[in-house]
Amino acid sequence: MADERPIVGRDAELAELSRLAASPDGRALLLRGEAGVGKSVMTSRQDVAMAGLNTGRAAVFTDGEDAPLLVQVPHIKGGSGSWPTDTEVREHMRGQGMRPMPASGDCDAGCLTDPAACQAARSIVDDPGALRTFARTVLSAVQTPNSLVRTWPDVLAMVSPRLPAGMDVPAALRRFARHASRRLADTRGARASWSYSETATVSDLIGRAVGAHVNGEPTDDAVEELRRTLLALQGGGYGPFQDCGRIWAERPGPCLCRVPVAELVATGDFVGVWAEARAADRATSTGGRPALWDVCKDAAYQLVEFPEASTDEETTARLCDVADRTALCFGQQMLTAETWSHPATVRRAVSDLLAEAEGGVSAAAETPPFGTLAADFLTELLQDDTTATETAATEGNGESDGRNAGASPGQG
């Protein structure tokens, strides 16, 4: 604006004035009002005086002032020809006694100390894959002891390649832990209808647990407090779905996978393979739902830790049980989300998935497999009835012949 022609008017009227009009000599732009819209309080003499201002000068007048102020705007163009750098702006602000501002509301003092690591961490958190990896570590940690230690290498494998060359990795991981904790708590809190204070509490607890691990400190107390908080927020009972009680029967407390599973179902990532698996299970002659169960296990792998070959026997049993419960939860929510779902249909399908989890055969061995056409099943029943009738007739003839044969000698 420094080399533009001066603009004349009161700042309180700017929202009311509807147009700009050039002064007769072309040296100034005068703000003019229209009847019923706005008004200008300047006299014709003041108009002429304003039009005579040199480039970069302005008369400023606002409500409460008894006289206008004449100001001079320094020339910018024609100087250095470039904008000041971010560093120069920060140094200038420091010289004016101004404190630097955080890049986002999730930042803390560490972000101000290392803004480059903060920026890198916030960019990585925007990656859905990175956030899902972090969420898997957190959910596993609150369900299985020492899982945070075992799954943290997955977070490292996701974050490290995405950092700028030469960046301090531990510092960037601390910033990532900060921002990922906030993002995860916000996402879960929005879906679970947590209050702002509850969301902030969960965020702080996740940050404490993960931050302790990054700093090489014990994490057990922080993880346990996080687990208790999540259980309290979820409330009593196993869950809202009809088969939650069957899935988590004889296990302490409600599940913690309901909201993470709902997030995964909502992404739609498994819709295609789910439909293919249902078709494959319909085509099998053995019954059960092995293909659907494989999809459920694949989904659970996205959410919780699975045992490795080197995992001890006790931990393996615990991890397998949590993984199976999570897979069953995914199956139940996928079935419920289908437009064709019916409570009875879902209940029977979950029974089959429970049987698959236990390594058995379909729980509905005497009922048609899920998705089998009614006509096909009736045909099978009729064939079975025909075979049974023929067998009974044959056996009946044999018995009659035997009785007659046995009677002949007596008669003879």
C-alpha positions as a Python dict, from the first residue, in 0.01 Angstrom:
ca = {
    (1, 'M'): (0, 0, 0),
    (2, 'A'): (297, 237, 48),
    (3, 'D'): (318, 332, -320),
    (4, 'E'): (-60, 327, -378),
    (5, 'R'): (-270, 641, -375),
    (6, 'P'): (-397, 735, -28),
    (7, 'I'): (-734, 611, 93),
    (8, 'V'): (-938, 855, 296),
    (9, 'G'): (-1207, 777, 555),
    (10, 'R'): (-1282, 676, 913),
    (11, 'D'): (-1204, 313, 997),
    (12, 'A'): (-1536, 279, 1180),
    (13, 'E'): (-1718, 357, 855),
    (14, 'L'): (-1530, 113, 632),
    (15, 'A'): (-1790, -159, 673),
    (16, 'E'): (-2069, 82, 583),
    (17, 'L'): (-1918, 267, 289),
    (18, 'S'): (-2008, 96, -32),
    (19, 'R'): (-1773, 226, -301),
    (20, 'L'): (-1446, 400, -383),
    (21, 'A'): (-1444, 714, -593),
    (22, 'A'): (-1136, 874, -750),
    (23, 'S'): (-1068, 1238, -666),
    (24, 'P'): (-1098, 1477, -961),
    (25, 'D'): (-721, 1515, -1005),
    (26, 'G'): (-660, 1140, -976),
    (27, 'R'): (-415, 1173, -688),
    (28, 'A'): (-628, 1008, -421),
    (29, 'L'): (-911, 763, -364),
    (30, 'L'): (-1192, 898, -150),
    (31, 'L'): (-1427, 668, 41),
    (32, 'R'): (-1776, 787, -44),
    (33, 'G'): (-2102, 686, 119),
    (34, 'E'): (-2445, 641, -28),
    (35, 'A'): (-2771, 763, 113),
    (36, 'G'): (-2906, 523, 369),
    (37, 'V'): (-2587, 313, 364),
    (38, 'G'): (-2305, 519, 508),
    (39, 'K'): (-2180, 872, 532),
    (40, 'S'): (-1859, 1067, 524),
    (41, 'V'): (-1808, 1338, 784),
    (42, 'M'): (-1531, 1515, 590),
    (43, 'T'): (-1586, 1865, 457),
    (44, 'S'): (-1497, 1961, 102),
    (45, 'R'): (-1187, 2139, 237),
    (46, 'Q'): (-1076, 1819, 409),
    (47, 'D'): (-1137, 1627, 88),
    (48, 'V'): (-900, 1860, -95),
    (49, 'A'): (-640, 1831, 182),
    (50, 'M'): (-656, 1451, 172),
    (51, 'A'): (-617, 1448, -203),
    (52, 'G'): (-294, 1642, -166),
    (53, 'L'): (-121, 1384, 55),
    (54, 'N'): (208, 1246, -70),
    (55, 'T'): (255, 874, -137),
    (56, 'G'): (271, 674, 184),
    (57, 'R'): (89, 930, 399),
    (58, 'A'): (-256, 885, 554),
    (59, 'A'): (-488, 1064, 794),
    (60, 'V'): (-615, 823, 1059),
    (61, 'F'): (-920, 906, 1263),
    (62, 'T'): (-1124, 674, 1484),
    (63, 'D'): (-1406, 702, 1736),
    (64, 'G'): (-1293, 866, 2059),
    (65, 'E'): (-1023, 1080, 1895),
    (66, 'D'): (-1061, 1458, 1897),
    (67, 'A'): (-847, 1507, 1588),
    (68, 'P'): (-708, 1296, 1304),
    (69, 'L'): (-349, 1176, 1306),
    (70, 'L'): (-119, 1214, 1008),
    (71, 'V'): (97, 902, 958),
    (72, 'Q'): (376, 812, 719),
    (73, 'V'): (409, 450, 599),
    (74, 'P'): (774, 360, 524),
    (75, 'H'): (857, 260, 168),
    (76, 'I'): (895, -116, 122),
    (77, 'K'): (926, -160, -251),
    (78, 'G'): (1247, -22, -386),
    (79, 'G'): (1435, -122, -70),
    (80, 'S'): (1608, -458, -27),
    (81, 'G'): (1368, -618, -274),
    (82, 'S'): (1305, -924, -56),
    (83, 'W'): (1091, -1026, 240),
    (84, 'P'): (1259, -1086, 578),
    (85, 'T'): (1330, -1450, 659),
    (86, 'D'): (1150, -1639, 935),
    (87, 'T'): (1462, -1620, 1149),
    (88, 'E'): (1482, -1243, 1104),
    (89, 'V'): (1117, -1206, 1200),
    (90, 'R'): (1168, -1417, 1514),
    (91, 'E'): (1474, -1219, 1615),
    (92, 'H'): (1290, -893, 1560),
    (93, 'M'): (996, -1014, 1769),
    (94, 'R'): (1234, -1119, 2048),
    (95, 'G'): (1389, -774, 2040),
    (96, 'Q'): (1044, -626, 2088),
    (97, 'G'): (990, -840, 2398),
    (98, 'M'): (742, -1073, 2223),
    (99, 'R'): (739, -1446, 2298),
    (100, 'P'): (727, -1691, 2004),
    (101, 'M'): (390, -1851, 1938),
    (102, 'P'): (341, -2230, 1909),
    (103, 'A'): (258, -2372, 1566),
    (104, 'S'): (-62, -2538, 1693),
    (105, 'G'): (-271, -2580, 2004),
    (106, 'D'): (-115, -2924, 2059),
    (107, 'C'): (238, -2785, 2092),
    (108, 'D'): (425, -2753, 2419),
    (109, 'A'): (752, -2591, 2527),
    (110, 'G'): (950, -2865, 2354),
    (111, 'C'): (793, -2769, 2022),
    (112, 'L'): (904, -2408, 2068),
    (113, 'T'): (1256, -2526, 2150),
    (114, 'D'): (1279, -2743, 1838),
    (115, 'P'): (1030, -2614, 1578),
    (116, 'A'): (1183, -2825, 1300),
    (117, 'A'): (1120, -3150, 1490),
    (118, 'C'): (770, -3025, 1575),
    (119, 'Q'): (693, -2960, 1208),
    (120, 'A'): (825, -3302, 1104),
    (121, 'A'): (623, -3476, 1377),
    (122, 'R'): (301, -3299, 1282),
    (123, 'S'): (351, -3398, 918),
    (124, 'I'): (399, -3764, 1013),
    (125, 'V'): (91, -3764, 1236),
    (126, 'D'): (-111, -3660, 931),
    (127, 'D'): (-15, -3994, 770),
    (128, 'P'): (-299, -4244, 847),
    (129, 'G'): (-56, -4536, 845),
    (130, 'A'): (171, -4375, 1102),
    (131, 'L'): (-119, -4288, 1331),
    (132, 'R'): (-264, -4640, 1302),
    (133, 'T'): (73, -4789, 1396),
    (134, 'F'): (88, -4562, 1699),
    (135, 'A'): (-273, -4650, 1793),
    (136, 'R'): (-190, -5023, 1769),
    (137, 'T'): (95, -4978, 2015),
    (138, 'V'): (-126, -4788, 2262),
    (139, 'L'): (-414, -5039, 2246),
    (140, 'S'): (-176, -5332, 2283),
    (141, 'A'): (-3, -5167, 2579),
    (142, 'V'): (-323, -5134, 2784),
    (143, 'Q'): (-419, -5498, 2722),
    (144, 'T'): (-96, -5693, 2755),
    (145, 'P'): (196, -5626, 2995),
    (146, 'N'): (518, -5494, 2835),
    (147, 'S'): (351, -5464, 2496),
    (148, 'L'): (466, -5103, 2467),
    (149, 'V'): (828, -5219, 2473),
    (150, 'R'): (767, -5497, 2220),
    (151, 'T'): (568, -5289, 1968),
    (152, 'W'): (762, -4961, 1986),
    (153, 'P'): (1008, -5080, 1715),
    (154, 'D'): (710, -5074, 1475),
    (155, 'V'): (663, -4704, 1551),
    (156, 'L'): (1034, -4643, 1495),
    (157, 'A'): (1015, -4826, 1161),
    (158, 'M'): (725, -4603, 1057),
    (159, 'V'): (860, -4268, 1179),
    (160, 'S'): (1236, -4279, 1114),
    (161, 'P'): (1227, -4302, 731),
    (162, 'R'): (989, -4005, 719),
    (163, 'L'): (1217, -3767, 909),
    (164, 'P'): (1427, -3508, 723),
    (165, 'A'): (1793, -3599, 679),
    (166, 'G'): (2013, -3504, 971),
    (167, 'M'): (1729, -3457, 1220),
    (168, 'D'): (1777, -3562, 1582),
    (169, 'V'): (1569, -3883, 1594),
    (170, 'P'): (1507, -3893, 1974),
    (171, 'A'): (1396, -3528, 1969),
    (172, 'A'): (1165, -3594, 1674),
    (173, 'L'): (1021, -3901, 1850),
    (174, 'R'): (937, -3691, 2156),
    (175, 'R'): (755, -3442, 1935),
    (176, 'F'): (581, -3729, 1754),
    (177, 'A'): (471, -3880, 2086),
    (178, 'R'): (328, -3543, 2186),
    (179, 'H'): (130, -3480, 1868),
    (180, 'A'): (26, -3841, 1806),
    (181, 'S'): (-112, -3863, 2161),
    (182, 'R'): (-322, -3552, 2102),
    (183, 'R'): (-448, -3666, 1764),
    (184, 'L'): (-534, -4017, 1885),
    (185, 'A'): (-720, -3890, 2193),
    (186, 'D'): (-912, -3637, 1983),
    (187, 'T'): (-1016, -3905, 1733),
    (188, 'R'): (-1122, -4159, 1996),
    (189, 'G'): (-1288, -3893, 2209),
    (190, 'A'): (-1499, -3769, 1918),
    (191, 'R'): (-1623, -4121, 1840),
    (192, 'A'): (-1681, -4216, 2204),
    (193, 'S'): (-1838, -3879, 2300),
    (194, 'W'): (-1580, -3792, 2565),
    (195, 'S'): (-1587, -3444, 2714),
    (196, 'Y'): (-1304, -3201, 2647),
    (197, 'S'): (-1154, -3261, 2990),
    (198, 'E'): (-1176, -3641, 2949),
    (199, 'T'): (-1009, -3619, 2610),
    (200, 'A'): (-732, -3402, 2754),
    (201, 'T'): (-681, -3651, 3038),
    (202, 'V'): (-647, -3946, 2801),
    (203, 'S'): (-413, -3745, 2581),
    (204, 'D'): (-188, -3659, 2876),
    (205, 'L'): (-183, -4020, 2997),
    (206, 'I'): (-89, -4155, 2654),
    (207, 'G'): (183, -3891, 2631),
    (208, 'R'): (315, -3979, 2975),
    (209, 'A'): (334, -4352, 2900),
    (210, 'V'): (493, -4316, 2557),
    (211, 'G'): (718, -4031, 2669),
    (212, 'A'): (847, -4240, 2959),
    (213, 'H'): (943, -4518, 2719),
    (214, 'V'): (1116, -4276, 2480),
    (215, 'N'): (1315, -4136, 2772),
    (216, 'G'): (1411, -4483, 2895),
    (217, 'E'): (1197, -4461, 3210),
    (218, 'P'): (957, -4725, 3357),
    (219, 'T'): (614, -4723, 3195),
    (220, 'D'): (410, -4968, 3405),
    (221, 'D'): (243, -4711, 3631),
    (222, 'A'): (154, -4474, 3347),
    (223, 'V'): (15, -4757, 3132),
    (224, 'E'): (-192, -4894, 3420),
    (225, 'E'): (-339, -4551, 3492),
    (226, 'L'): (-424, -4514, 3124),
    (227, 'R'): (-595, -4854, 3125),
    (228, 'R'): (-803, -4770, 3435),
    (229, 'T'): (-907, -4438, 3280),
    (230, 'L'): (-1015, -4600, 2953),
    (231, 'L'): (-1214, -4867, 3137),
    (232, 'A'): (-1385, -4602, 3349),
    (233, 'L'): (-1476, -4400, 3040),
    (234, 'Q'): (-1620, -4707, 2869),
    (235, 'G'): (-1844, -4787, 3166),
    (236, 'G'): (-1972, -5122, 3289),
    (237, 'G'): (-2089, -5417, 3083),
    (238, 'Y'): (-1920, -5593, 2796),
    (239, 'G'): (-2041, -5369, 2514),
    (240, 'P'): (-2346, -5248, 2320),
    (241, 'F'): (-2365, -5532, 2065),
    (242, 'Q'): (-2571, -5843, 2127),
    (243, 'D'): (-2278, -6086, 2128),
    (244, 'C'): (-2023, -5883, 2327),
    (245, 'G'): (-2104, -6094, 2632),
    (246, 'R'): (-2031, -6416, 2444),
    (247, 'I'): (-1710, -6281, 2292),
    (248, 'W'): (-1569, -6154, 2623),
    (249, 'A'): (-1726, -6413, 2854),
    (250, 'E'): (-1524, -6507, 3164),
    (251, 'R'): (-1280, -6221, 3104),
    (252, 'P'): (-1237, -5937, 3354),
    (253, 'G'): (-1383, -5600, 3265),
    (254, 'P'): (-1528, -5473, 2939),
    (255, 'C'): (-1333, -5482, 2616),
    (256, 'L'): (-1120, -5188, 2506),
    (257, 'C'): (-1133, -5262, 2133),
    (258, 'R'): (-1487, -5144, 2055),
    (259, 'V'): (-1396, -4790, 1942),
    (260, 'P'): (-1073, -4885, 1759),
    (261, 'V'): (-1263, -5158, 1573),
    (262, 'A'): (-1540, -4913, 1485),
    (263, 'E'): (-1279, -4677, 1339),
    (264, 'L'): (-1134, -4956, 1126),
    (265, 'V'): (-1477, -5067, 1003),
    (266, 'A'): (-1563, -4706, 915),
    (267, 'T'): (-1258, -4675, 687),
    (268, 'G'): (-1409, -4931, 447),
    (269, 'D'): (-1065, -5086, 392),
    (270, 'F'): (-1197, -5441, 438),
    (271, 'V'): (-1525, -5418, 247),
    (272, 'G'): (-1387, -5580, -68),
    (273, 'V'): (-1208, -5873, 96),
    (274, 'W'): (-1505, -5922, 329),
    (275, 'A'): (-1740, -5972, 33),
    (276, 'E'): (-1496, -6211, -134),
    (277, 'A'): (-1464, -6413, 187),
    (278, 'R'): (-1840, -6443, 225),
    (279, 'A'): (-1865, -6571, -131),
    (280, 'A'): (-1588, -6822, -66),
    (281, 'D'): (-1756, -6952, 249),
    (282, 'R'): (-2084, -6995, 63),
    (283, 'A'): (-1911, -7207, -199),
    (284, 'T'): (-1748, -7444, 48),
    (285, 'S'): (-1911, -7777, 124),
    (286, 'T'): (-1759, -7814, 470),
    (287, 'G'): (-1957, -7534, 632),
    (288, 'G'): (-1819, -7286, 877),
    (289, 'R'): (-1663, -6951, 792),
    (290, 'P'): (-1288, -7005, 751),
    (291, 'A'): (-1248, -6731, 489),
    (292, 'L'): (-1436, -6474, 698),
    (293, 'W'): (-1231, -6570, 1002),
    (294, 'D'): (-908, -6508, 808),
    (295, 'V'): (-1030, -6157, 722),
    (296, 'C'): (-1118, -6095, 1088),
    (297, 'K'): (-770, -6201, 1195),
    (298, 'D'): (-613, -5974, 932),
    (299, 'A'): (-816, -5684, 1070),
    (300, 'A'): (-718, -5763, 1428),
    (301, 'Y'): (-353, -5756, 1323),
    (302, 'Q'): (-402, -5389, 1232),
    (303, 'L'): (-520, -5314, 1585),
    (304, 'V'): (-332, -5525, 1841),
    (305, 'E'): (-3, -5708, 1890),
    (306, 'F'): (34, -6067, 1766),
    (307, 'P'): (289, -6309, 1917),
    (308, 'E'): (628, -6361, 1755),
    (309, 'A'): (818, -6689, 1736),
    (310, 'S'): (1039, -6582, 2028),
    (311, 'T'): (748, -6483, 2257),
    (312, 'D'): (721, -6688, 2576),
    (313, 'E'): (432, -6930, 2620),
    (314, 'E'): (234, -6729, 2877),
    (315, 'T'): (254, -6405, 2679),
    (316, 'T'): (169, -6590, 2358),
    (317, 'A'): (-149, -6729, 2513),
    (318, 'R'): (-251, -6382, 2633),
    (319, 'L'): (-175, -6218, 2297),
    (320, 'C'): (-364, -6487, 2105),
    (321, 'D'): (-669, -6447, 2327),
    (322, 'V'): (-674, -6067, 2288),
    (323, 'A'): (-624, -6102, 1913),
    (324, 'D'): (-909, -6353, 1882),
    (325, 'R'): (-1146, -6133, 2088),
    (326, 'T'): (-1055, -5833, 1872),
    (327, 'A'): (-1109, -6035, 1554),
    (328, 'L'): (-1450, -6146, 1679),
    (329, 'C'): (-1539, -5788, 1766),
    (330, 'F'): (-1445, -5684, 1412),
    (331, 'G'): (-1656, -5965, 1264),
    (332, 'Q'): (-1957, -5868, 1473),
    (333, 'Q'): (-1931, -5501, 1378),
    (334, 'M'): (-1883, -5580, 1009),
    (335, 'L'): (-2188, -5806, 1013),
    (336, 'T'): (-2394, -5544, 1195),
    (337, 'A'): (-2288, -5274, 949),
    (338, 'E'): (-2418, -5468, 649),
    (339, 'T'): (-2743, -5332, 508),
    (340, 'W'): (-2890, -5682, 495),
    (341, 'S'): (-2800, -5769, 856),
    (342, 'H'): (-3060, -5909, 1092),
    (343, 'P'): (-2996, -5979, 1463),
    (344, 'A'): (-3064, -6350, 1419),
    (345, 'T'): (-2836, -6367, 1115),
    (346, 'V'): (-2557, -6183, 1297),
    (347, 'R'): (-2598, -6402, 1604),
    (348, 'R'): (-2562, -6721, 1402),
    (349, 'A'): (-2267, -6588, 1205),
    (350, 'V'): (-2089, -6487, 1526),
    (351, 'S'): (-2149, -6839, 1658),
    (352, 'D'): (-1969, -6974, 1352),
    (353, 'L'): (-1682, -6729, 1403),
    (354, 'L'): (-1657, -6831, 1769),
    (355, 'A'): (-1631, -7192, 1653),
    (356, 'E'): (-1354, -7095, 1410),
    (357, 'A'): (-1171, -6917, 1691),
    (358, 'E'): (-1188, -7232, 1901),
    (359, 'G'): (-1058, -7441, 1611),
    (360, 'G'): (-1386, -7634, 1574),
    (361, 'V'): (-1645, -7681, 1306),
    (362, 'S'): (-1944, -7462, 1239),
    (363, 'A'): (-2169, -7418, 1541),
    (364, 'A'): (-2469, -7457, 1310),
    (365, 'A'): (-2382, -7802, 1179),
    (366, 'E'): (-2744, -7902, 1134),
    (367, 'T'): (-2851, -7573, 976),
    (368, 'P'): (-2774, -7441, 629),
    (369, 'P'): (-2445, -7252, 595),
    (370, 'F'): (-2475, -6875, 609),
    (371, 'G'): (-2577, -6745, 268),
    (372, 'T'): (-2688, -7084, 128),
    (373, 'L'): (-2999, -7048, -83),
    (374, 'A'): (-3313, -7185, 80),
    (375, 'A'): (-3399, -7385, -234),
    (376, 'D'): (-3058, -7557, -227),
    (377, 'F'): (-3102, -7646, 138),
    (378, 'L'): (-3454, -7779, 82),
    (379, 'T'): (-3323, -7988, -206),
    (380, 'E'): (-3056, -8136, 24),
    (381, 'L'): (-3322, -8212, 285),
    (382, 'L'): (-3546, -8386, 28),
    (383, 'Q'): (-3254, -8591, -98),
    (384, 'D'): (-3169, -8692, 257),
    (385, 'D'): (-3533, -8787, 324),
    (386, 'T'): (-3550, -8995, 2),
    (387, 'T'): (-3228, -9178, 89),
    (388, 'A'): (-3349, -9243, 442),
    (389, 'T'): (-3681, -9380, 313),
    (390, 'E'): (-3512, -9615, 68),
    (391, 'T'): (-3274, -9740, 336),
    (392, 'A'): (-3559, -9802, 579),
    (393, 'A'): (-3753, -9994, 315),
    (394, 'T'): (-3454, -10212, 234),
    (395, 'E'): (-3388, -10283, 600),
    (396, 'G'): (-3757, -10359, 650),
    (397, 'N'): (-3757, -10614, 369),
    (398, 'G'): (-3451, -10779, 514),
    (399, 'E'): (-3607, -10806, 855),
    (400, 'S'): (-3924, -10956, 706),
    (401, 'D'): (-3727, -11210, 507),
    (402, 'G'): (-3529, -11299, 815),
    (403, 'R'): (-3836, -11346, 1023),
    (404, 'N'): (-3996, -11560, 754),
    (405, 'A'): (-3679, -11755, 707),
    (406, 'G'): (-3660, -11810, 1076),
    (407, 'A'): (-4020, -11917, 1089),
    (408, 'S'): (-3995, -12175, 815),
    (409, 'P'): (-3794, -12425, 1009),
    (410, 'G'): (-4042, -12399, 1294),
    (411, 'Q'): (-4328, -12446, 1060),
    (412, 'G'): (-4150, -12725, 891),
}
